[in-house]
Amino acid sequence: MSRIVFFCIPAQGHTNPTLGVVRELVARGHEVLYYSYNILREKIEAAGAAFVACDEFDAEQHLTPQEGARIGSDLALSTRVLVDTTLALDEMVCAEMERLRPDCIVADSMAVWGKAVALKLGIPFVSSTTTFAFNQHSPKIMKQGPKELLNMVFSMGKVSRQIQRLQDRGYPVKNILDIVSNDDQTDTIVYTSPQFQPCSETFSEKYAFVGPSIRPAQSEIPKTREKLVYISMGTVNNDMLPLYRNCIDALKDSGYQVILSVGDQVDISQFGKLPEGIAVYPSVDQIAILEKADVFLSHCGMNSASEGLYFGVPLVMLPKTTEQSGVAARVAQLEAGIPLKKTTPQAIREAIITVLTDPQYRENAAKIAEGFRSCPGAKGAADKIERCCKIR
């Protein structure tokens, strides 16, 4: 039996894919400790890990609401939060790992503190990458628009100052790429397929593409009409009442069954009496819906996009962050969905009808699904971690 420590950032999308791996490792008899945040405690403990809270060190909790809304789209701000949290955790994490001496550390690709302490103490390390893996070849596929490139150029001075703070504390970080990417010598688990990962052939054998981690549906969602349209903008930046109203207006006479998941930042009573066939909820069992959906209007977060495509559901895409734009670009390249260029009722209606009536989108989504299902999943990720444990 090995002692394995996980580190993650306080984000559902970065935590959820790891939970199946935790369950698999625990089932194999390993001891798993998971350093995370109380908002995720219940899920982590349900997977069988011993939970360790890091809330008091989380710099994101001290952001203003305006700053919080910019996380994910503002490179300089995101880097500052990451560095603040890393430095706040430094002393505690180093002391804990000295005491525990785990056989392996598994850290989210954005949880820099996990990788750094593994290097400092000579502990075998595995990077957990819940987005696309990134290397020097990725920008050729994941093209950025002029706005994103300008934002990056103007952010680099601030980013460099944050990198210097890490260097001053002994962290082996040269530039922002050391945070968002791994070299070919780092053991890395990526929760997607080689077919969906851009430039997958350029990554070394150290990378294990295990496919998305899809939990079982936890409820039964009846399909009441021939076509089911599902709309969700994720669990973070989803305060988008005008968009939801436009979706309702676009589809009120469509004859489709429409399910909107709008999050807890929107007061559902503001929608008033809903047209027949349209239902609005704060949250839903997304897997149960996607098992039956015909089209998914999504912000294109990696988890949501992967879950939709796993069930062969084509996408209408409205990304809000650079990461989401990268996922949307890949889906568009593989012709499994289309971007929503405007959010007027007419544009929404036309995009959904296009995806529903042109069979190529569902056919291409089904090809991606086939690639996902051929991956080794949580068992493959657990195998990778076990092999790293045996290096010591």
Contacts in CASP RR format, 6 or more apart in sequence:
PFRMAT RR
TARGET T0000
AUTHOR 0000-0000-0000
METHOD contacts of the structure
MODEL  1
MSRIVFFCIPAQGHTNPTLGVVRELVARGHEVLYYSYNILREKIEAAGAA
FVACDEFDAEQHLTPQEGARIGSDLALSTRVLVDTTLALDEMVCAEMERL
RPDCIVADSMAVWGKAVALKLGIPFVSSTTTFAFNQHSPKIMKQGPKELL
NMVFSMGKVSRQIQRLQDRGYPVKNILDIVSNDDQTDTIVYTSPQFQPCS
ETFSEKYAFVGPSIRPAQSEIPKTREKLVYISMGTVNNDMLPLYRNCIDA
LKDSGYQVILSVGDQVDISQFGKLPEGIAVYPSVDQIAILEKADVFLSHC
GMNSASEGLYFGVPLVMLPKTTEQSGVAARVAQLEAGIPLKKTTPQAIRE
AIITVLTDPQYRENAAKIAEGFRSCPGAKGAADKIERCCKIR
1 29 0 8 1.000
1 30 0 8 1.000
1 31 0 8 1.000
2 30 0 8 1.000
2 31 0 8 1.000
2 102 0 8 1.000
2 103 0 8 1.000
2 104 0 8 1.000
2 386 0 8 1.000
2 389 0 8 1.000
3 30 0 8 1.000
3 31 0 8 1.000
3 33 0 8 1.000
3 100 0 8 1.000
3 101 0 8 1.000
3 102 0 8 1.000
3 103 0 8 1.000
4 25 0 8 1.000
4 30 0 8 1.000
4 31 0 8 1.000
4 32 0 8 1.000
4 33 0 8 1.000
4 102 0 8 1.000
4 103 0 8 1.000
4 104 0 8 1.000
4 105 0 8 1.000
4 106 0 8 1.000
4 385 0 8 1.000
4 389 0 8 1.000
5 32 0 8 1.000
5 33 0 8 1.000
5 34 0 8 1.000
5 35 0 8 1.000
5 97 0 8 1.000
5 100 0 8 1.000
5 102 0 8 1.000
5 104 0 8 1.000
5 105 0 8 1.000
5 106 0 8 1.000
6 18 0 8 1.000
6 22 0 8 1.000
6 32 0 8 1.000
6 33 0 8 1.000
6 34 0 8 1.000
6 35 0 8 1.000
6 36 0 8 1.000
6 49 0 8 1.000
6 105 0 8 1.000
6 106 0 8 1.000
6 107 0 8 1.000
6 128 0 8 1.000
7 35 0 8 1.000
7 36 0 8 1.000
7 93 0 8 1.000
7 105 0 8 1.000
7 106 0 8 1.000
7 107 0 8 1.000
7 108 0 8 1.000
7 111 0 8 1.000
7 113 0 8 1.000
7 114 0 8 1.000
8 14 0 8 1.000
8 15 0 8 1.000
8 18 0 8 1.000
8 34 0 8 1.000
8 35 0 8 1.000
8 36 0 8 1.000
8 40 0 8 1.000
8 107 0 8 1.000
8 108 0 8 1.000
8 111 0 8 1.000
8 128 0 8 1.000
9 85 0 8 1.000
9 108 0 8 1.000
9 110 0 8 1.000
9 111 0 8 1.000
10 36 0 8 1.000
10 37 0 8 1.000
10 39 0 8 1.000
10 40 0 8 1.000
10 55 0 8 1.000
10 58 0 8 1.000
10 60 0 8 1.000
11 236 0 8 1.000
12 40 0 8 1.000
12 235 0 8 1.000
12 303 0 8 1.000
13 130 0 8 1.000
13 235 0 8 1.000
13 301 0 8 1.000
13 302 0 8 1.000
13 303 0 8 1.000
14 108 0 8 1.000
14 110 0 8 1.000
14 128 0 8 1.000
14 130 0 8 1.000
15 36 0 8 1.000
15 40 0 8 1.000
15 43 0 8 1.000
15 44 0 8 1.000
16 43 0 8 1.000
16 213 0 8 1.000
16 215 0 8 1.000
16 303 0 8 1.000
17 128 0 8 1.000
17 130 0 8 1.000
17 191 0 8 1.000
17 212 0 8 1.000
17 213 0 8 1.000
17 303 0 8 1.000
18 106 0 8 1.000
18 108 0 8 1.000
18 128 0 8 1.000
18 130 0 8 1.000
18 213 0 8 1.000
19 43 0 8 1.000
19 44 0 8 1.000
19 46 0 8 1.000
19 47 0 8 1.000
19 213 0 8 1.000
19 215 0 8 1.000
20 47 0 8 1.000
20 213 0 8 1.000
20 215 0 8 1.000
20 378 0 8 1.000
21 106 0 8 1.000
21 189 0 8 1.000
21 213 0 8 1.000
21 378 0 8 1.000
21 381 0 8 1.000
21 382 0 8 1.000
21 385 0 8 1.000
22 32 0 8 1.000
22 34 0 8 1.000
22 44 0 8 1.000
22 47 0 8 1.000
22 48 0 8 1.000
22 49 0 8 1.000
23 47 0 8 1.000
23 48 0 8 1.000
23 378 0 8 1.000
24 378 0 8 1.000
24 379 0 8 1.000
24 381 0 8 1.000
24 382 0 8 1.000
25 32 0 8 1.000
25 382 0 8 1.000
25 385 0 8 1.000
26 32 0 8 1.000
26 47 0 8 1.000
26 48 0 8 1.000
26 49 0 8 1.000
28 382 0 8 1.000
28 386 0 8 1.000
30 386 0 8 1.000
31 50 0 8 1.000
32 48 0 8 1.000
32 49 0 8 1.000
32 50 0 8 1.000
33 49 0 8 1.000
33 50 0 8 1.000
33 52 0 8 1.000
33 100 0 8 1.000
33 102 0 8 1.000
34 44 0 8 1.000
34 47 0 8 1.000
34 49 0 8 1.000
34 50 0 8 1.000
34 51 0 8 1.000
34 52 0 8 1.000
35 52 0 8 1.000
35 54 0 8 1.000
35 93 0 8 1.000
35 96 0 8 1.000
36 44 0 8 1.000
36 51 0 8 1.000
36 52 0 8 1.000
36 53 0 8 1.000
36 54 0 8 1.000
37 53 0 8 1.000
37 54 0 8 1.000
37 55 0 8 1.000
37 58 0 8 1.000
38 53 0 8 1.000
38 55 0 8 1.000
41 51 0 8 1.000
41 53 0 8 1.000
44 51 0 8 1.000
45 51 0 8 1.000
52 96 0 8 1.000
54 89 0 8 1.000
55 61 0 8 1.000
57 85 0 8 1.000
57 88 0 8 1.000
57 89 0 8 1.000
57 92 0 8 1.000
58 85 0 8 1.000
58 88 0 8 1.000
59 80 0 8 1.000
59 81 0 8 1.000
59 84 0 8 1.000
59 85 0 8 1.000
59 88 0 8 1.000
60 68 0 8 1.000
60 71 0 8 1.000
60 81 0 8 1.000
60 85 0 8 1.000
63 71 0 8 1.000
63 81 0 8 1.000
67 77 0 8 1.000
69 237 0 8 1.000
70 77 0 8 1.000
71 77 0 8 1.000
71 78 0 8 1.000
71 81 0 8 1.000
72 78 0 8 1.000
72 321 0 8 1.000
72 322 0 8 1.000
72 323 0 8 1.000
73 320 0 8 1.000
73 321 0 8 1.000
73 322 0 8 1.000
74 151 0 8 1.000
74 155 0 8 1.000
75 151 0 8 1.000
75 152 0 8 1.000
75 155 0 8 1.000
75 159 0 8 1.000
75 176 0 8 1.000
75 322 0 8 1.000
76 155 0 8 1.000
76 157 0 8 1.000
76 158 0 8 1.000
76 159 0 8 1.000
76 162 0 8 1.000
79 155 0 8 1.000
79 158 0 8 1.000
79 159 0 8 1.000
79 162 0 8 1.000
79 163 0 8 1.000
79 176 0 8 1.000
79 179 0 8 1.000
80 158 0 8 1.000
80 162 0 8 1.000
82 110 0 8 1.000
82 112 0 8 1.000
82 162 0 8 1.000
82 179 0 8 1.000
83 112 0 8 1.000
83 162 0 8 1.000
83 163 0 8 1.000
83 165 0 8 1.000
83 166 0 8 1.000
85 113 0 8 1.000
86 112 0 8 1.000
86 113 0 8 1.000
86 116 0 8 1.000
86 166 0 8 1.000
86 171 0 8 1.000
87 165 0 8 1.000
87 166 0 8 1.000
87 169 0 8 1.000
89 113 0 8 1.000
90 113 0 8 1.000
90 116 0 8 1.000
90 169 0 8 1.000
93 113 0 8 1.000
93 114 0 8 1.000
93 117 0 8 1.000
94 117 0 8 1.000
94 120 0 8 1.000
94 121 0 8 1.000
97 105 0 8 1.000
97 117 0 8 1.000
97 118 0 8 1.000
97 121 0 8 1.000
97 123 0 8 1.000
98 121 0 8 1.000
101 123 0 8 1.000
102 123 0 8 1.000
103 123 0 8 1.000
103 124 0 8 1.000
103 389 0 8 1.000
103 392 0 8 1.000
104 123 0 8 1.000
104 124 0 8 1.000
104 125 0 8 1.000
104 126 0 8 1.000
104 385 0 8 1.000
104 388 0 8 1.000
104 389 0 8 1.000
105 114 0 8 1.000
105 115 0 8 1.000
105 117 0 8 1.000
105 118 0 8 1.000
105 123 0 8 1.000
105 124 0 8 1.000
105 125 0 8 1.000
105 126 0 8 1.000
106 125 0 8 1.000
106 126 0 8 1.000
106 127 0 8 1.000
106 128 0 8 1.000
106 189 0 8 1.000
106 385 0 8 1.000
107 113 0 8 1.000
107 114 0 8 1.000
107 115 0 8 1.000
107 118 0 8 1.000
107 125 0 8 1.000
107 126 0 8 1.000
107 127 0 8 1.000
107 128 0 8 1.000
108 127 0 8 1.000
108 128 0 8 1.000
108 129 0 8 1.000
108 130 0 8 1.000
109 127 0 8 1.000
109 128 0 8 1.000
109 129 0 8 1.000
109 130 0 8 1.000
109 131 0 8 1.000
109 180 0 8 1.000
109 182 0 8 1.000
109 188 0 8 1.000
110 179 0 8 1.000
110 180 0 8 1.000
112 166 0 8 1.000
112 171 0 8 1.000
112 173 0 8 1.000
112 179 0 8 1.000
114 125 0 8 1.000
115 125 0 8 1.000
115 127 0 8 1.000
116 166 0 8 1.000
116 171 0 8 1.000
116 172 0 8 1.000
116 173 0 8 1.000
117 123 0 8 1.000
118 124 0 8 1.000
118 125 0 8 1.000
119 125 0 8 1.000
119 172 0 8 1.000
124 187 0 8 1.000
124 388 0 8 1.000
124 389 0 8 1.000
124 391 0 8 1.000
124 392 0 8 1.000
125 186 0 8 1.000
125 187 0 8 1.000
125 388 0 8 1.000
126 187 0 8 1.000
126 188 0 8 1.000
126 189 0 8 1.000
126 384 0 8 1.000
126 385 0 8 1.000
126 388 0 8 1.000
127 182 0 8 1.000
127 186 0 8 1.000
127 187 0 8 1.000
127 188 0 8 1.000
127 189 0 8 1.000
128 189 0 8 1.000
128 191 0 8 1.000
129 182 0 8 1.000
129 188 0 8 1.000
129 189 0 8 1.000
129 190 0 8 1.000
129 191 0 8 1.000
130 191 0 8 1.000
130 302 0 8 1.000
130 303 0 8 1.000
131 302 0 8 1.000
131 323 0 8 1.000
131 327 0 8 1.000
132 138 0 8 1.000
132 142 0 8 1.000
132 190 0 8 1.000
132 192 0 8 1.000
132 197 0 8 1.000
132 198 0 8 1.000
132 302 0 8 1.000
132 326 0 8 1.000
132 327 0 8 1.000
132 330 0 8 1.000
133 181 0 8 1.000
133 182 0 8 1.000
133 188 0 8 1.000
133 190 0 8 1.000
133 197 0 8 1.000
133 200 0 8 1.000
133 203 0 8 1.000
133 207 0 8 1.000
134 177 0 8 1.000
134 180 0 8 1.000
134 181 0 8 1.000
135 181 0 8 1.000
135 184 0 8 1.000
135 199 0 8 1.000
135 202 0 8 1.000
135 203 0 8 1.000
137 198 0 8 1.000
137 199 0 8 1.000
137 202 0 8 1.000
138 181 0 8 1.000
138 198 0 8 1.000
138 199 0 8 1.000
140 199 0 8 1.000
141 198 0 8 1.000
141 199 0 8 1.000
141 329 0 8 1.000
141 330 0 8 1.000
141 333 0 8 1.000
142 198 0 8 1.000
142 326 0 8 1.000
142 329 0 8 1.000
142 330 0 8 1.000
143 329 0 8 1.000
144 152 0 8 1.000
144 322 0 8 1.000
144 325 0 8 1.000
148 322 0 8 1.000
148 325 0 8 1.000
159 176 0 8 1.000
160 175 0 8 1.000
163 173 0 8 1.000
163 174 0 8 1.000
163 175 0 8 1.000
163 176 0 8 1.000
166 173 0 8 1.000
167 173 0 8 1.000
172 178 0 8 1.000
173 179 0 8 1.000
182 188 0 8 1.000
184 203 0 8 1.000
184 204 0 8 1.000
184 206 0 8 1.000
185 204 0 8 1.000
185 206 0 8 1.000
186 206 0 8 1.000
187 206 0 8 1.000
187 208 0 8 1.000
187 384 0 8 1.000
187 388 0 8 1.000
188 203 0 8 1.000
188 206 0 8 1.000
188 207 0 8 1.000
188 208 0 8 1.000
189 208 0 8 1.000
189 210 0 8 1.000
189 381 0 8 1.000
189 384 0 8 1.000
189 385 0 8 1.000
190 197 0 8 1.000
190 207 0 8 1.000
190 208 0 8 1.000
190 209 0 8 1.000
190 210 0 8 1.000
190 211 0 8 1.000
191 210 0 8 1.000
191 211 0 8 1.000
191 212 0 8 1.000
191 213 0 8 1.000
191 302 0 8 1.000
191 306 0 8 1.000
192 209 0 8 1.000
192 211 0 8 1.000
192 212 0 8 1.000
192 302 0 8 1.000
192 306 0 8 1.000
192 372 0 8 1.000
193 209 0 8 1.000
193 211 0 8 1.000
193 368 0 8 1.000
193 371 0 8 1.000
193 372 0 8 1.000
193 374 0 8 1.000
193 375 0 8 1.000
194 200 0 8 1.000
194 201 0 8 1.000
194 209 0 8 1.000
195 367 0 8 1.000
195 368 0 8 1.000
195 371 0 8 1.000
196 306 0 8 1.000
196 309 0 8 1.000
196 330 0 8 1.000
196 334 0 8 1.000
196 368 0 8 1.000
196 371 0 8 1.000
196 372 0 8 1.000
197 203 0 8 1.000
197 209 0 8 1.000
198 330 0 8 1.000
200 209 0 8 1.000
208 376 0 8 1.000
208 380 0 8 1.000
208 381 0 8 1.000
208 384 0 8 1.000
209 375 0 8 1.000
210 375 0 8 1.000
210 376 0 8 1.000
210 377 0 8 1.000
210 378 0 8 1.000
210 380 0 8 1.000
210 381 0 8 1.000
210 384 0 8 1.000
211 306 0 8 1.000
211 372 0 8 1.000
211 375 0 8 1.000
211 376 0 8 1.000
211 377 0 8 1.000
212 303 0 8 1.000
212 306 0 8 1.000
212 307 0 8 1.000
212 310 0 8 1.000
212 372 0 8 1.000
213 377 0 8 1.000
213 378 0 8 1.000
214 287 0 8 1.000
214 306 0 8 1.000
214 307 0 8 1.000
214 310 0 8 1.000
215 287 0 8 1.000
216 287 0 8 1.000
217 285 0 8 1.000
217 287 0 8 1.000
217 288 0 8 1.000
217 291 0 8 1.000
218 285 0 8 1.000
218 287 0 8 1.000
218 288 0 8 1.000
219 285 0 8 1.000
219 288 0 8 1.000
220 288 0 8 1.000
221 259 0 8 1.000
221 284 0 8 1.000
221 285 0 8 1.000
221 288 0 8 1.000
221 289 0 8 1.000
221 291 0 8 1.000
221 292 0 8 1.000
223 257 0 8 1.000
223 292 0 8 1.000
224 257 0 8 1.000
224 277 0 8 1.000
225 255 0 8 1.000
225 256 0 8 1.000
225 257 0 8 1.000
225 277 0 8 1.000
226 256 0 8 1.000
227 255 0 8 1.000
227 256 0 8 1.000
227 257 0 8 1.000
227 294 0 8 1.000
227 295 0 8 1.000
227 356 0 8 1.000
228 256 0 8 1.000
228 257 0 8 1.000
228 258 0 8 1.000
228 259 0 8 1.000
228 289 0 8 1.000
228 292 0 8 1.000
228 293 0 8 1.000
228 294 0 8 1.000
229 251 0 8 1.000
229 254 0 8 1.000
229 256 0 8 1.000
229 257 0 8 1.000
229 258 0 8 1.000
229 259 0 8 1.000
229 293 0 8 1.000
229 294 0 8 1.000
229 295 0 8 1.000
229 297 0 8 1.000
229 352 0 8 1.000
230 259 0 8 1.000
230 261 0 8 1.000
230 286 0 8 1.000
230 289 0 8 1.000
230 290 0 8 1.000
230 293 0 8 1.000
230 295 0 8 1.000
230 296 0 8 1.000
230 297 0 8 1.000
230 313 0 8 1.000
231 244 0 8 1.000
231 247 0 8 1.000
231 258 0 8 1.000
231 259 0 8 1.000
231 260 0 8 1.000
231 261 0 8 1.000
231 296 0 8 1.000
231 297 0 8 1.000
231 298 0 8 1.000
232 238 0 8 1.000
232 260 0 8 1.000
232 261 0 8 1.000
232 262 0 8 1.000
232 284 0 8 1.000
232 286 0 8 1.000
232 296 0 8 1.000
232 297 0 8 1.000
232 298 0 8 1.000
232 299 0 8 1.000
232 304 0 8 1.000
233 240 0 8 1.000
233 243 0 8 1.000
233 262 0 8 1.000
233 298 0 8 1.000
233 299 0 8 1.000
233 318 0 8 1.000
233 320 0 8 1.000
234 261 0 8 1.000
234 263 0 8 1.000
234 298 0 8 1.000
234 299 0 8 1.000
234 301 0 8 1.000
234 304 0 8 1.000
235 263 0 8 1.000
235 283 0 8 1.000
237 299 0 8 1.000
237 320 0 8 1.000
237 321 0 8 1.000
238 262 0 8 1.000
238 263 0 8 1.000
238 265 0 8 1.000
238 266 0 8 1.000
238 299 0 8 1.000
239 265 0 8 1.000
239 266 0 8 1.000
240 262 0 8 1.000
240 266 0 8 1.000
241 262 0 8 1.000
241 266 0 8 1.000
241 270 0 8 1.000
242 343 0 8 1.000
243 318 0 8 1.000
243 343 0 8 1.000
244 260 0 8 1.000
244 262 0 8 1.000
244 266 0 8 1.000
244 271 0 8 1.000
244 280 0 8 1.000
245 271 0 8 1.000
246 343 0 8 1.000
246 344 0 8 1.000
246 345 0 8 1.000
246 348 0 8 1.000
247 258 0 8 1.000
247 260 0 8 1.000
247 297 0 8 1.000
247 345 0 8 1.000
247 348 0 8 1.000
248 258 0 8 1.000
248 260 0 8 1.000
248 271 0 8 1.000
248 274 0 8 1.000
248 275 0 8 1.000
248 278 0 8 1.000
248 280 0 8 1.000
249 345 0 8 1.000
250 345 0 8 1.000
250 346 0 8 1.000
250 348 0 8 1.000
250 349 0 8 1.000
250 352 0 8 1.000
251 258 0 8 1.000
251 278 0 8 1.000
251 348 0 8 1.000
251 349 0 8 1.000
251 352 0 8 1.000
252 275 0 8 1.000
252 278 0 8 1.000
253 275 0 8 1.000
254 349 0 8 1.000
254 352 0 8 1.000
255 277 0 8 1.000
256 277 0 8 1.000
257 277 0 8 1.000
258 277 0 8 1.000
258 278 0 8 1.000
258 279 0 8 1.000
259 279 0 8 1.000
259 281 0 8 1.000
259 284 0 8 1.000
259 289 0 8 1.000
260 278 0 8 1.000
260 279 0 8 1.000
260 280 0 8 1.000
260 281 0 8 1.000
261 281 0 8 1.000
261 282 0 8 1.000
261 283 0 8 1.000
261 284 0 8 1.000
261 286 0 8 1.000
262 268 0 8 1.000
262 280 0 8 1.000
262 281 0 8 1.000
262 282 0 8 1.000
263 282 0 8 1.000
263 283 0 8 1.000
264 282 0 8 1.000
264 283 0 8 1.000
266 282 0 8 1.000
268 280 0 8 1.000
268 281 0 8 1.000
268 282 0 8 1.000
271 280 0 8 1.000
274 280 0 8 1.000
286 304 0 8 1.000
286 307 0 8 1.000
287 307 0 8 1.000
290 296 0 8 1.000
290 307 0 8 1.000
290 308 0 8 1.000
290 310 0 8 1.000
290 311 0 8 1.000
290 313 0 8 1.000
291 311 0 8 1.000
293 308 0 8 1.000
293 311 0 8 1.000
293 313 0 8 1.000
294 313 0 8 1.000
294 356 0 8 1.000
294 362 0 8 1.000
295 313 0 8 1.000
295 314 0 8 1.000
295 315 0 8 1.000
295 316 0 8 1.000
295 352 0 8 1.000
295 355 0 8 1.000
295 356 0 8 1.000
296 304 0 8 1.000
296 308 0 8 1.000
296 313 0 8 1.000
296 314 0 8 1.000
296 315 0 8 1.000
296 316 0 8 1.000
297 315 0 8 1.000
297 316 0 8 1.000
297 317 0 8 1.000
297 318 0 8 1.000
297 340 0 8 1.000
297 348 0 8 1.000
297 351 0 8 1.000
297 352 0 8 1.000
298 304 0 8 1.000
298 305 0 8 1.000
298 308 0 8 1.000
298 315 0 8 1.000
298 316 0 8 1.000
298 317 0 8 1.000
298 318 0 8 1.000
299 317 0 8 1.000
299 318 0 8 1.000
299 319 0 8 1.000
299 320 0 8 1.000
299 324 0 8 1.000
300 315 0 8 1.000
300 317 0 8 1.000
300 318 0 8 1.000
300 319 0 8 1.000
300 324 0 8 1.000
300 325 0 8 1.000
300 326 0 8 1.000
300 327 0 8 1.000
300 328 0 8 1.000
300 331 0 8 1.000
301 319 0 8 1.000
301 323 0 8 1.000
301 324 0 8 1.000
301 327 0 8 1.000
302 323 0 8 1.000
302 327 0 8 1.000
305 315 0 8 1.000
305 317 0 8 1.000
305 327 0 8 1.000
305 328 0 8 1.000
305 331 0 8 1.000
306 372 0 8 1.000
308 315 0 8 1.000
308 365 0 8 1.000
309 315 0 8 1.000
309 331 0 8 1.000
309 336 0 8 1.000
309 365 0 8 1.000
309 368 0 8 1.000
309 369 0 8 1.000
309 372 0 8 1.000
310 369 0 8 1.000
310 372 0 8 1.000
310 373 0 8 1.000
311 369 0 8 1.000
312 362 0 8 1.000
312 365 0 8 1.000
312 366 0 8 1.000
312 368 0 8 1.000
312 369 0 8 1.000
313 362 0 8 1.000
313 365 0 8 1.000
314 336 0 8 1.000
314 337 0 8 1.000
314 355 0 8 1.000
314 361 0 8 1.000
314 362 0 8 1.000
314 364 0 8 1.000
314 365 0 8 1.000
315 328 0 8 1.000
315 331 0 8 1.000
315 336 0 8 1.000
315 337 0 8 1.000
315 338 0 8 1.000
315 355 0 8 1.000
315 365 0 8 1.000
316 337 0 8 1.000
316 338 0 8 1.000
316 339 0 8 1.000
316 340 0 8 1.000
316 348 0 8 1.000
316 351 0 8 1.000
316 352 0 8 1.000
316 355 0 8 1.000
317 328 0 8 1.000
317 331 0 8 1.000
317 332 0 8 1.000
317 337 0 8 1.000
317 338 0 8 1.000
317 339 0 8 1.000
317 340 0 8 1.000
318 339 0 8 1.000
318 340 0 8 1.000
318 343 0 8 1.000
319 325 0 8 1.000
319 326 0 8 1.000
319 327 0 8 1.000
319 328 0 8 1.000
319 339 0 8 1.000
328 339 0 8 1.000
331 337 0 8 1.000
332 338 0 8 1.000
332 339 0 8 1.000
334 364 0 8 1.000
334 367 0 8 1.000
334 368 0 8 1.000
335 360 0 8 1.000
335 361 0 8 1.000
335 364 0 8 1.000
336 361 0 8 1.000
336 364 0 8 1.000
336 365 0 8 1.000
336 367 0 8 1.000
336 368 0 8 1.000
337 355 0 8 1.000
337 361 0 8 1.000
337 364 0 8 1.000
337 365 0 8 1.000
338 351 0 8 1.000
338 354 0 8 1.000
338 355 0 8 1.000
338 361 0 8 1.000
340 347 0 8 1.000
340 348 0 8 1.000
340 351 0 8 1.000
341 347 0 8 1.000
355 361 0 8 1.000
376 383 0 8 1.000
END
